[in-house]
């Protein structure tokens, strides 16, 4: 009986694997693109992790190893009402030696930008420990908002639809993937997702998780290789995102685009944001390189 059960179990695994491999990636990618391009209103809480790694020489002739030199976390709360309404709250904190100037390790930087048909563009910033609401120059609003979305946001498969200067994307705008293939399934926040690997428009390796039921992108990882200008060692920047609390075509009131007195949720742990150990991210890096 045991050999028979083993064979039955093996057959089931093979059937599931074949079904996953038979699933074409392009229809999944196109369905997600259609949702983001055609919705009139949208909201999301996005958690972002940016890990910088440097290639360190291996000991005793072993292969070089990647070591983490800095980690940046970003939490974005975004509301968009096309063609003009835009509300973005950004929180940022960093760990490691490569922190940018004027951003101490562990300190939380917080800001809000907003515009709507009923109010002039505004920004909320913390100055000297005090939260202030200021008028934002209309001609500078797009740059201010897009900077807060984070580095490489133009390639993010979701944020690329919701830049401040792109509130009306082309109806056939794609997620920006090429060479897309389904490589498995995975559960994220209780939802079954297809895991897809491919390339961005600029040729960077990317991995996506698309919800099987809603067609929304649940998670993404993009890899950006480089070289350290001083040491000449290879560098790698990995940008990982979880797309939480997404709502397609939610109802908004004018008050939803106002700036209150809140200063955000403060620092949140990597575990609370859904990020796993860095070692797990390195395993995905190995998969992306194959």
C-alpha positions in Angstrom: 0.0 0.0 0.0 2.8 2.4 0.8 4.4 2.2 -2.7 1.0 2.7 -4.2 0.2 5.7 -2.1 3.7 7.1 -3.0 3.0 6.7 -6.7 -0.5 8.3 -6.3 1.1 11.2 -4.5 3.8 11.6 -7.1 1.2 11.5 -9.8 -0.8 14.3 -8.1 2.4 16.5 -7.8 3.1 15.9 -11.5 -0.4 16.8 -12.5 -0.3 20.0 -10.4 3.1 20.9 -11.8 1.9 20.4 -15.4 -1.2 22.5 -14.8 1.0 25.3 -13.5 3.4 25.1 -16.4 0.5 25.0 -18.8 -0.9 28.3 -17.5 0.3 31.0 -19.9 1.6 34.1 -18.2 0.5 36.7 -20.8 -3.2 36.5 -20.2 -2.5 36.9 -16.4 -0.3 39.9 -17.0 -2.8 41.5 -19.5 -5.7 41.1 -17.0 -3.8 42.9 -14.3 -2.8 45.7 -16.7 -6.4 46.2 -17.8 -7.5 46.7 -14.2 -4.9 49.3 -13.4 -5.1 51.2 -16.7 -8.9 51.4 -16.9 -9.9 52.1 -13.3 -11.1 55.6 -12.5 -10.3 55.6 -8.8 -7.7 53.5 -6.9 -6.2 53.2 -3.4 -3.4 51.1 -1.9 -1.1 50.7 1.1 2.2 49.6 -0.4 5.2 48.3 1.6 8.5 48.6 -0.1 12.0 47.2 0.8 15.1 48.2 -1.0 18.2 46.1 -0.2 21.6 47.0 -1.4 24.1 44.2 -1.6 27.8 44.1 -2.4 29.9 41.2 -3.7 32.4 40.2 -1.0 35.4 38.0 -1.9 35.0 34.4 -0.7 37.4 32.9 1.9 39.9 30.3 0.9 39.2 30.5 -2.8 35.4 30.1 -2.4 33.0 32.0 -4.7 32.2 35.6 -3.9 29.2 36.1 -1.6 26.6 38.9 -1.5 26.5 40.8 1.7 23.9 43.4 2.8 25.2 46.9 3.2 21.9 48.8 3.6 18.2 48.3 3.8 15.5 51.0 3.2 11.9 50.6 4.0 9.1 52.7 2.6 5.3 52.6 3.3 3.1 54.4 0.9 -0.6 55.2 1.2 -2.0 56.3 -2.1 -5.4 57.5 -3.4 -6.0 58.4 -7.0 -9.1 59.9 -8.6 -8.5 60.3 -12.3 -7.8 62.6 -14.0 -6.5 65.0 -11.2 -7.1 63.9 -7.6 -3.9 62.6 -5.9 -3.1 61.9 -2.3 0.1 60.3 -1.2 1.5 59.7 2.3 5.1 58.4 2.4 7.0 57.1 5.4 10.7 56.1 5.1 13.4 54.7 7.3 16.7 53.0 6.8 19.2 50.6 8.2 22.9 50.2 7.3 25.9 52.3 6.3 24.6 53.5 3.0 21.9 55.8 4.3 21.4 58.9 2.4 22.3 62.3 3.8 20.0 63.9 6.3 18.3 60.6 7.1 19.6 59.0 10.2 19.4 55.2 10.6 16.1 54.2 12.2 14.6 57.6 12.0 11.2 57.9 10.2 10.9 60.5 7.5 7.2 61.4 6.9 5.4 63.6 4.3 2.1 64.0 2.5 1.2 65.6 -0.8 -2.3 66.2 -2.1 -4.3 67.8 -4.8 -7.9 67.7 -5.9 -10.5 69.6 -7.9 -11.6 71.3 -4.7 -8.2 72.4 -3.2 -4.9 73.7 -4.3 -1.9 71.4 -4.2 -0.5 71.0 -0.7 2.2 69.2 1.2 2.4 68.2 4.8 5.9 67.9 6.3 7.5 67.6 9.7 9.8 70.6 10.5 11.5 70.8 13.8 9.2 68.2 15.3 6.1 70.1 14.2 3.8 68.9 11.4 3.1 71.8 9.0 0.7 72.0 6.0 2.0 74.2 3.2 0.9 75.1 -0.3 2.8 73.2 -2.9 3.8 74.9 -6.2 1.5 73.3 -8.9 4.4 73.1 -11.4 6.5 71.2 -8.9 3.8 68.8 -7.6 4.4 66.0 -10.0 8.1 65.9 -9.2 7.5 66.0 -5.5 5.0 63.2 -5.6 7.0 61.0 -7.9 10.1 61.4 -5.7 8.1 60.1 -2.8 7.1 57.0 -4.7 10.7 55.8 -4.5 13.6 54.9 -6.8 12.8 53.0 -10.0 9.0 53.6 -9.5 8.8 54.0 -13.3 9.4 50.2 -13.6 7.2 49.2 -10.7 4.4 47.1 -12.3 1.7 48.9 -10.3 3.0 52.3 -9.5 3.9 52.9 -13.1 0.1 53.4 -13.6 -0.2 56.0 -10.8 2.5 58.5 -11.2 1.3 62.0 -10.5 2.0 63.0 -14.1 0.3 59.8 -15.4 -3.1 59.8 -13.9 -4.6 59.0 -17.3 -2.5 56.1 -18.7 -3.0 54.7 -22.2 -5.9 52.1 -22.1 -3.6 49.4 -23.6 -0.6 50.2 -21.3 1.1 47.0 -20.2 2.8 46.0 -16.9 6.1 46.5 -18.7 7.1 42.8 -18.7 8.7 40.8 -21.5 9.7 37.1 -21.6 7.1 36.3 -18.9 6.6 32.7 -17.7 4.6 31.2 -14.9 6.9 29.2 -12.6 4.6 28.2 -9.8 1.9 29.2 -7.3 2.2 30.7 -3.8 -0.2 31.9 -1.1 0.2 35.6 -0.1 -2.1 36.9 2.6 -4.4 34.0 2.2 -4.7 34.4 -1.6 -3.5 31.9 -4.2 -1.2 33.7 -6.6 0.6 32.8 -9.8 4.4 33.4 -9.6 5.7 34.9 -12.8 9.3 35.6 -13.8 10.3 37.9 -16.7 12.2 41.1 -17.7 11.3 44.7 -17.3 11.4 47.0 -20.3 14.9 47.9 -19.4 16.0 44.3 -19.2 16.1 43.9 -15.4 14.9 40.5 -13.9 11.5 40.7 -12.3 9.3 38.3 -10.3 5.6 39.0 -9.9 2.8 37.3 -7.9 -0.6 37.8 -9.4 -3.8 37.0 -7.5 -5.6 34.1 -9.2 -9.1 35.5 -8.4 -8.7 39.3 -8.6 -5.9 39.6 -11.1 -4.2 42.2 -8.9 -0.5 42.2 -8.4 0.2 41.0 -4.8 4.0 41.2 -4.7 7.0 42.1 -6.9 10.8 41.8 -6.8 13.1 43.6 -9.3 16.9 43.2 -9.5 19.2 46.0 -10.5 22.9 45.0 -11.0 25.7 47.6 -10.8 29.3 48.2 -9.9 30.8 50.0 -6.9 32.7 53.1 -8.3 35.4 52.9 -5.7 36.2 49.2 -5.2 35.0 47.9 -8.6 33.0 45.2 -6.8 29.7 44.1 -8.2 26.6 45.6 -6.5 23.0 44.5 -6.6 20.0 46.5 -5.6 16.8 44.5 -4.9 13.5 46.3 -4.7 10.7 44.2 -3.2 7.0 45.4 -2.8 3.8 44.1 -1.2 0.6 45.7 -2.6 -1.8 45.7 0.3 -5.4 46.9 0.7 -5.8 47.5 -3.0 -9.2 48.9 -4.1 -10.3 49.3 -7.7 -12.8 52.1 -8.2 -13.5 52.9 -4.6 -15.8 55.8 -3.7 -14.1 59.0 -2.5 -15.3 62.1 -0.8 -13.6 65.5 -1.0 -12.3 65.0 2.5 -10.3 61.9 1.4 -7.9 64.3 -0.4 -7.4 66.6 2.5 -4.3 66.6 4.7 -5.0 66.2 8.4 -2.7 66.3 11.4 -1.6 62.7 11.3 2.1 62.0 11.2 1.7 58.4 10.0 2.0 55.0 11.7 5.7 55.4 12.6 8.4 52.7 12.2 7.0 49.3 11.4 9.1 46.1 11.6 10.0 44.1 8.5 7.9 41.2 9.7 4.8 43.4 10.2 5.2 44.6 6.6 5.3 41.0 5.4 9.0 40.8 4.5 10.9 37.6 5.2 14.5 37.1 6.0 17.2 38.5 3.7 18.3 35.0 3.1 15.0 34.2 1.4 15.4 37.2 -0.8 18.8 35.9 -1.8 17.3 32.6 -2.8 14.9 34.4 -5.1 18.0 36.2 -6.5 19.5 32.9 -7.4 16.2 31.8 -9.2 16.1 35.1 -11.1 19.6 34.6 -12.4 18.9 31.2 -14.0 
